[in-house]
C-alpha cells in the first residue's frame, strides 16, 4: 500500500514554529530534536532551514509504503537512482531518499 505520509517544510525558527503549530493551532507533537519537529496527526514535519538546505529543494514529500526494502530493490532493478538507501531513523521509521524530476 502506498500513501502520502508527510510533508517536510523548512522553517527559519523552529522554536517559534513550535509555538505556532503546537500551542496556537493545537497540533499534537511527535518526535522532536534540535533541528526538527514532527506533527504526526497532521502529516507535517518542520525542519530548521539550515539543515533542510542540504536537499536543495523547497519541500519534500514522504510517501509511505508497506516495505521500503522491497521498494528499494525494485527501484534498483529498474535503474532508478536513489540518493540514500534504506536506513532506520531515530523517530522509528525506515526510509530511503529519492529525488523527483
Secondary structure, DSSP 8 states (H G I E B T S, - for coil): --EEEEEEEEES-HHHHHIIIIIIS------B-SSEEEETTTTEEEEEHHHHGGG-SSEEEEEE-S-HHHHHHHHHHTT---SEEEEE-TTS-EEEE----
